[in-house]
């Protein structure tokens, strides 16, 4: 699916909601816990180690999110 057709999510909360909630998102990566997701909401930043996992899952669900939500500057990619 073309990225422009994916719905843009701009907050940590919206990413987690699209992934089925904090507990569901935590189960998507090794060592993930609901507490890690709660901390991500409080910081306003997702764990960088979840970037590839979450962006692929979001794409499959029709969403996209900027890398800045993981603390990654857009210029750091590719």
KOLKE-932423 format. One record per residue: x, y, z of N, C-alpha, C in turn. Coordinates in Angstrom, 2 decimals. Last residue first. Layout:
N
+---------+---------+---------+---------+---------+---------+---------+---------+---------+
|     nc1 |     nc2 |     nc3 |    cac1 |    cac2 |    cac3 |     cc1 |     cc2 |     cc3 |
+---------+---------+---------+---------+---------+---------+---------+---------+---------+
|       X |       Y |       Z |       X |       Y |       Z |       X |       Y |       Z |
...
+---------+---------+---------+---------+---------+---------+---------+---------+---------+
! end
This chain:
78
+---------+---------+---------+---------+---------+---------+---------+---------+---------+
|     nc1 |     nc2 |     nc3 |    cac1 |    cac2 |    cac3 |     cc1 |     cc2 |     cc3 |
+---------+---------+---------+---------+---------+---------+---------+---------+---------+
|   17.93 |    6.06 |    6.16 |   18.36 |    5.96 |    4.78 |   19.16 |    7.11 |    4.37 |
|   17.30 |    8.25 |    8.83 |   16.88 |    7.07 |    8.09 |   17.39 |    7.17 |    6.66 |
|   17.91 |   10.64 |    9.90 |   18.75 |    9.51 |   10.31 |   18.42 |    8.25 |    9.54 |
|   16.01 |   12.50 |    9.22 |   17.26 |   12.51 |    8.47 |   18.18 |   11.36 |    8.80 |
|   14.05 |   12.10 |   11.22 |   13.80 |   11.65 |    9.86 |   15.08 |   11.57 |    9.04 |
|   15.26 |   10.92 |   14.34 |   15.09 |   12.05 |   13.42 |   14.95 |   11.54 |   11.99 |
|   13.66 |    9.07 |   16.73 |   14.52 |    8.97 |   15.56 |   14.24 |   10.18 |   14.66 |
|   11.89 |    8.74 |   18.77 |   13.11 |    9.49 |   19.05 |   14.13 |    9.43 |   17.94 |
|    9.60 |    7.66 |   17.93 |   10.57 |    6.72 |   18.52 |   11.87 |    7.43 |   18.89 |
|    8.38 |    9.72 |   16.75 |    7.69 |    9.14 |   17.90 |    8.55 |    8.09 |   18.61 |
|    9.95 |   10.19 |   14.52 |   10.18 |   11.02 |   15.70 |    9.45 |   10.49 |   16.93 |
|    8.95 |    8.72 |   12.42 |   10.01 |    8.12 |   13.25 |   10.31 |    8.93 |   14.51 |
|    5.34 |    8.90 |   12.22 |    6.67 |    9.47 |   11.97 |    7.71 |    8.85 |   12.90 |
|    3.35 |    6.18 |   11.05 |    3.69 |    7.11 |   12.12 |    5.09 |    7.64 |   11.86 |
|    0.47 |    4.73 |    9.46 |    1.89 |    5.07 |    9.48 |    2.11 |    6.08 |   10.59 |
|   -1.92 |    2.09 |    8.71 |   -1.45 |    3.29 |    9.39 |    0.04 |    3.51 |    9.16 |
|   -2.96 |   -0.39 |    7.98 |   -3.38 |    0.81 |    7.26 |   -2.95 |    2.13 |    7.88 |
|   -1.95 |   -2.65 |    9.06 |   -3.27 |   -2.23 |    9.55 |   -3.75 |   -0.94 |    8.90 |
|    0.54 |   -2.81 |    7.97 |   -0.41 |   -3.89 |    7.67 |   -1.83 |   -3.52 |    8.08 |
|    1.65 |   -0.55 |    9.22 |    1.45 |   -0.56 |    7.76 |    0.42 |   -1.63 |    7.37 |
|    1.84 |   -1.51 |   11.87 |    0.97 |   -0.37 |   11.55 |    0.64 |   -0.36 |   10.06 |
|    3.78 |   -3.50 |   11.51 |    2.43 |   -3.86 |   11.96 |    1.43 |   -2.74 |   11.65 |
|    5.95 |   -1.87 |   10.76 |    5.46 |   -2.91 |    9.86 |    4.03 |   -3.31 |   10.23 |
|    6.23 |   -0.29 |   13.03 |    5.92 |    0.35 |   11.75 |    5.41 |   -0.67 |   10.74 |
|    6.81 |   -2.21 |   15.06 |    5.57 |   -1.45 |   15.10 |    5.24 |   -0.82 |   13.75 |
|    9.32 |   -3.24 |   14.18 |    8.18 |   -4.12 |   14.48 |    6.87 |   -3.35 |   14.38 |
|   10.93 |   -0.93 |   13.94 |   10.66 |   -1.80 |   12.79 |    9.44 |   -2.68 |   13.00 |
|   10.73 |    0.18 |   16.68 |   10.44 |    0.92 |   15.45 |   10.07 |    0.00 |   14.28 |
|   11.42 |   -0.86 |   19.08 |   10.14 |   -1.30 |   18.53 |    9.84 |   -0.68 |   17.16 |
|   13.72 |    0.35 |   19.95 |   13.82 |   -1.05 |   19.54 |   12.52 |   -1.58 |   18.93 |
|   12.90 |    2.85 |   20.91 |   13.47 |    2.74 |   19.55 |   13.55 |    1.30 |   19.04 |
|    9.80 |    3.05 |   22.58 |   11.16 |    2.49 |   22.61 |   11.70 |    2.33 |   21.19 |
|    8.15 |    6.23 |   21.95 |    8.16 |    4.77 |   21.97 |    9.60 |    4.25 |   22.04 |
|    7.32 |    9.03 |   23.83 |    8.26 |    8.43 |   22.89 |    8.25 |    6.92 |   23.06 |
|    6.15 |   10.30 |   25.95 |    5.79 |   10.76 |   24.62 |    6.71 |   10.20 |   23.55 |
|    6.46 |    9.50 |   28.53 |    7.59 |   10.20 |   27.89 |    7.21 |   10.82 |   26.56 |
|    3.97 |    8.25 |   28.94 |    4.39 |    9.34 |   29.83 |    5.53 |   10.16 |   29.22 |
|    4.07 |    6.28 |   26.95 |    3.03 |    7.31 |   26.92 |    3.46 |    8.51 |   27.76 |
|    6.21 |    4.78 |   27.91 |    6.30 |    5.42 |   26.60 |    5.26 |    6.53 |   26.46 |
|    5.17 |    3.79 |   30.29 |    6.29 |    4.72 |   30.34 |    6.44 |    5.48 |   29.02 |
|    3.31 |    2.05 |   29.19 |    2.85 |    3.17 |   30.03 |    3.94 |    4.23 |   30.13 |
|    5.07 |    0.26 |   27.97 |    4.17 |    1.05 |   27.13 |    3.61 |    2.24 |   27.90 |
|    6.28 |   -0.83 |   30.21 |    7.12 |   -0.15 |   29.21 |    6.24 |    0.74 |   28.32 |
|    4.03 |   -2.02 |   31.38 |    4.69 |   -0.90 |   32.06 |    5.59 |   -0.12 |   31.10 |
|    3.45 |   -4.17 |   29.69 |    2.54 |   -3.03 |   29.71 |    3.18 |   -1.81 |   30.38 |
|    6.55 |   -5.15 |   28.13 |    5.59 |   -5.22 |   29.23 |    4.63 |   -4.04 |   29.12 |
|    8.82 |   -7.05 |   26.15 |    7.82 |   -5.99 |   26.26 |    6.88 |   -6.23 |   27.43 |
|   10.58 |   -9.03 |   25.60 |   10.83 |   -8.24 |   26.81 |    9.82 |   -7.13 |   27.01 |
|   10.07 |   -8.80 |   22.16 |   10.69 |   -9.54 |   23.25 |   11.00 |   -8.62 |   24.42 |
|    6.91 |   -7.50 |   21.06 |    8.38 |   -7.52 |   21.06 |    8.91 |   -8.19 |   22.32 |
|    4.19 |   -7.69 |   21.30 |    4.76 |   -7.76 |   19.95 |    6.28 |   -7.81 |   19.93 |
|    3.22 |   -7.20 |   23.79 |    3.40 |   -8.61 |   23.42 |    4.07 |   -8.77 |   22.05 |
|    2.85 |   -4.46 |   23.73 |    3.95 |   -5.01 |   24.52 |    4.24 |   -6.46 |   24.16 |
|    0.48 |   -4.26 |   22.27 |    1.73 |   -3.76 |   21.70 |    2.93 |   -4.36 |   22.42 |
|   -1.32 |   -5.29 |   24.16 |   -1.14 |   -5.97 |   22.87 |    0.17 |   -5.55 |   22.22 |
|   -1.04 |   -3.32 |   26.16 |   -0.72 |   -4.73 |   26.45 |   -0.47 |   -5.51 |   25.17 |
|   -1.88 |   -0.93 |   24.82 |   -0.54 |   -1.09 |   25.36 |   -0.14 |   -2.52 |   25.63 |
|   -3.81 |   -1.55 |   21.78 |   -3.62 |   -1.16 |   23.18 |   -2.21 |   -1.47 |   23.66 |
|   -3.80 |   -2.12 |   19.12 |   -4.66 |   -2.92 |   19.98 |   -4.52 |   -2.62 |   21.45 |
|   -2.48 |   -0.41 |   17.50 |   -1.89 |   -1.73 |   17.68 |   -2.69 |   -2.62 |   18.62 |
|   -3.90 |    1.90 |   17.80 |   -3.97 |    1.23 |   16.50 |   -3.40 |   -0.19 |   16.57 |
|   -3.04 |    2.57 |   20.39 |   -4.46 |    2.24 |   20.15 |   -4.60 |    1.46 |   18.84 |
|   -0.37 |    3.18 |   19.89 |   -0.72 |    2.04 |   20.75 |   -2.16 |    1.62 |   20.55 |
|   -0.72 |    5.45 |   18.25 |    0.00 |    4.27 |   17.76 |   -0.40 |    3.05 |   18.58 |
|   -2.01 |    7.20 |   19.98 |   -2.72 |    6.75 |   18.79 |   -2.04 |    5.52 |   18.17 |
|    0.00 |    7.58 |   21.96 |   -1.30 |    6.99 |   22.31 |   -2.02 |    6.45 |   21.09 |
|    1.97 |    8.88 |   20.52 |    2.24 |    7.55 |   21.05 |    0.92 |    6.85 |   21.36 |
|    0.67 |   10.57 |   17.61 |    0.95 |   10.48 |   19.05 |    1.24 |    9.04 |   19.43 |
|   -0.03 |   10.53 |   14.95 |    0.95 |   11.53 |   15.38 |    1.26 |   11.50 |   16.87 |
|   -0.59 |    8.63 |   12.06 |   -0.78 |    8.71 |   13.51 |    0.32 |    9.61 |   14.05 |
|   -2.09 |    8.69 |    8.91 |   -0.98 |    9.17 |    9.74 |   -1.39 |    9.25 |   11.20 |
|   -3.17 |    6.02 |    6.96 |   -3.57 |    7.07 |    7.90 |   -2.40 |    7.41 |    8.81 |
|   -1.91 |    5.57 |    3.68 |   -1.96 |    5.12 |    5.07 |   -2.34 |    6.29 |    5.97 |
|   -1.51 |    6.63 |    1.24 |   -2.85 |    6.10 |    1.49 |   -3.01 |    5.60 |    2.93 |
|    1.13 |    7.23 |    1.16 |    0.19 |    8.36 |    1.19 |   -1.24 |    7.90 |    1.44 |
|    2.36 |    4.71 |    0.90 |    2.38 |    5.42 |    2.19 |    1.37 |    6.54 |    2.26 |
|    0.58 |    2.19 |   -0.83 |    1.31 |    3.45 |   -0.92 |    1.22 |    4.19 |    0.41 |
|    0.85 |   -1.17 |    0.00 |    0.00 |    0.00 |    0.00 |    0.89 |    1.24 |    0.00 |
+---------+---------+---------+---------+---------+---------+---------+---------+---------+
! end
